[in-house]
Amino acid sequence: MLARLRGTEIFFDIEGMGLVPDGPRMRERPVAMILHGGPGGDHSGFKPGFSPLAERMQLVYVDHRGQGRSARGDPARYTLDENVEDLEALRRHLGLGPVVSIGTSYGGMVAMAHAARYPEAVSHLVCVVTAAHSGFVARAQQIVAERGTPEQQRVCQMLWDGALDTVEKLKHYYAVMGPLYSTTFDEAKSRDGRARALHEPEALNRAFRPGGFLRSFDLRPELRNITARTLVLAGAHDWICAPEFSEEIHRLIPGSDLRVFRNSSHSIRADEPEAMMDAIKGFIVY
């Protein structure tokens, strides 16, 4: 489905019932907005892994502006600030009250900024393997230099240079980097996932290249404005959003909870999927 708003079209998909029979009445479930990473990815990687959450809440999967099945538009507007405003506009377009916001990696950055700038719009915030400022890039470069193979170091340099300029190069990057993204990396499953995903190199390169917004953003001064109950999830072996960045978020968001998954890297949903779903379901209590 497409929502026409803010001069573009934002794709969203819905899983699960919003109203469920409960004896003599219909009970309203919470709505969770699911935000993907990248930038330059889409929501497809959450399916079917997030489906267990639909037992507790209605899920709204969102493709960021210029990515996935959303309209492309002006690449100059492929930014975190625009993604935040799109998310709030979509929430209002759908007529939703305060939502559960679940953001993974880059999606976690969008979710944090949205919860800080529109605190009345978010009841619960789940930040999954993310970071609150651009320092995560230098740390990731250090980790790749220490742990990466020569080919992993080569493709990562293309990421830092903003040189992953075709879909084929981007898919090759994820194939090479798979063992660092996931401690349980399975090439066959990963190949299918890469085939299903709609990659957008322009969005990724604009974010990571020298001068890109991920090289200079800093949400830390805003995190004190978040009033939503917050859960922070980290992978102990995460190479790109190292766990110390989740620990920092936990310190800066008042009253937040932190859970570090000891057997996971950046892809907790692949490495410890049941434990991750249990943690989120246990946190979202209405």
N, C-alpha and C positions, 0 to 999 in steps of 0.2 A: 504494500500500500504506500501511496505517496501523499505527503502533506505539503501543500503549497504555502510557503511562509518565508518571510524575509528575503524575497526576491529569488528563491530557489525552490527545489523540491527535495524533501527529506524522506528517505525510505524508512519505513518501520514495519515490523511484523509482530503479531501477537500470538502468544501461546498461553492456554489456560483460561479458565472462566473467571470473570470478575465478580459475578453473583452466583452463589451456590446454595442449593436447598439445605436448610438446617431446621428440621422439624416443621413447624407451622409457618416458618418465615424464610426469607431469602437473606443470606448473610453476604456482606460485601468483603471481598478479599483485598489485601493491599496490592498496589501496582508497583512493579519493579521495572525501572528503565535500565537496560543492559547496554553498556558502552564498550565498544571494541578498541583495540590498540592500534599500533602502527607508529604514526599515522600512515595511511595508505592501505589499510586492511579493510575488512568488512565484518559483519556479525556472524558469518557462517561457521566460524570456529567454535561458537558456543553451542551449536546444535550437533547431536542431541545431548551434549554433556550437561547443559543447564536444565534439561527437562524435569529432573526431580524437584526443582524449585517450584514448578507449576502446580505441584500438589498443595502448596501453601499460599501462592500468590499468582497474580496475572503478570506475565512477562511481556515487556515491550522491547524488542530488539531494535536498535537504531544504527543506521549507517551514517557516519558523519558527512557533512557537506563535502562534495567532490570525491566521495569514496563509495565503494560498493555499488549499490543500486540507487544511490542518491544522485541528483543532477550534478554535473561538473561545474559549470559557471566559471566565475573569475578566479583563477588560481591565487591571486593576491589575497583572497578571503579564506584561504585554507589555513586558518590559524586557530589557536586555542581560544582566544577571545570570541571569535565568530562561532566556534563550536558550542561554547557556553551559552551564547544568546540563542542559537538554534535549539538547543536542548530546552531552554525555558519556554521558547515560543511553541515548541512541540507539546510540552506539558500543558500549556494553556489551550492550544488547539484541540487537544483531546479532552479538555474539560476536567482535568485531573486535579485533585487536591494535593497535599504533600505526598511525595512518592518515596519509595525505596530506590536509591541510586547505587548501582553496582558497576564500578568502572575498573577495567583491567589494563595495566600498563599505561599507555597514553590515555586510554579511556578513564583511568583513575585520576589523571591530572585534570581532565575536563570535569569529572564528577566532583573533585575537591573544590575547584574554582566555582562551579555552579552552586554548591552547598554553602560556600562562603559568601557569595554575592547575592544569593536568593535563599537565605536561611529558612524562610517560611515555606519554601517549596519542597523541602526534603525532610522526611521523618527519620529515615535511617540511611546511613552512608556506609558502603562497603568498598574499601580501597584495596585492590588486589595487585600485588607486585608492581608498585608504582613509586614515584618520587615527586617531591614538592619543588624541586629547583634543578637548574641546568647542570649542577655538579655531578649528576649521575653519568654524564657523558664521559668526563675525564676518568671517572672510576671504572667505567666499562672498558675504556681503552686500556687501562692498566691491567684489568683482569684478562682481557684477550691476549695481551702481550705475555702474560704469565702462563695461561692455560691453553691458549689456542694453538692449533696446527698452523703451519705456514699458509695453507689455503684459507683457513678461517681468518687469519690476520689480513690476508689480501682482500677478501670480500668485505671485511669490516672497514678497511680503509676506504673502500668505495662508498660505504654508508656515510662515513665521516666527511667524505669529499662531496657528497651529493651526486654521486656518479652512477647510482643504480637507476638508469634512465629508461629502461625498457622492462616490460613485464617479465620477459625471459631472464634478464639479469636478476630481477627481484626474486623470482622463484628459485633461481640457482642459489642466491644468497641464503634463503630459508632452508634449502636442502643441505647446504654445507654447514650451516650453523645449528641445524637440528639437535645434534648431541650436546650443545651448550645450552640450548633453550629447555631441554627436557632430559632428566636423568634416566627416563625409561624410553628414550627415543626409539621409535619403530618406523623404519623407512617406508614400509608398505602403507601403513596408516597415514603417515605424513604425506606421502605422495598423493593419496586420495584427497586429503585436506587441502593441499596446495592446488589441486586441480579444481576443487569446488570454489575456492576463494577468488574474489575479484580484486586484484591488486591495482593500486594506483600510484605509480612511481612519483608523479609530480608532487603529490601530497607529502610523501616520505622525504623526498629530497629537499623540498622547501623548508621542512622542519629541522633536518639534521645538518644540512650543509653549513659551512662557515657563514655566520651572519643570520642563520635560520633561527626561528623563535625558540626552538628547544636548546639553543646555545646560550640563551640569556634570560629565560623566564625564571621567576621566583615567586612562588605562592606562599612562602613561609609567613610573611607579615599578615596574610589574610586568614590563615587557618584558625586564629582565635575567634573569628566571626562565626564559625560553624557551630550550630546548636543541635544538629541531628545526632542521634546516637550513632557512634562510629565504630566499625570493626576494621582493623588493618590486618591484611594477610600477606605474609612474605614467604619466599622460598629460600631456604638456607644456602642453596648453591646457585642462586640467581646471578647471572653474569652481567645483565644489562641494567637492572634496577636492584642493585645489591641490597641485602637485608638491612644494612645500616640506614638506608633511606626510609624504609618502613618504620624502623625504630624511631627515627627523627619525627616522622609524621605522628606517631603515637604520642611522643612527648609534647607536640605542639597543638594537638586537638584535645581540648579539655574532656576528661572522662572517657577517652577512647579505650578500646580493647585491642590487644595485639596478639596474633598467633603466628608463630614461625613454623613452617612445615619442614621438618628436618630432612626429609628424603626428596625434596622438590627443588627444581630450578625455577626458571621464569614461568613455566607452564605447570602450575599446580594442578590444573584441571586434567592434565594428562598423567602426572606423576602420582598424585594422591586424590583422585576424583571423589571417592566416597567421603573421605575425611573433610574435604573442602565443602561438599554439599551439606554435610552434617553441621559444620561450623556455621555456615550461613543460615541454614534453617533454624538452628538453635538460637541464633542472634535475632532473627526477625520474629518477634513474638507480639501478637496483637491481642 
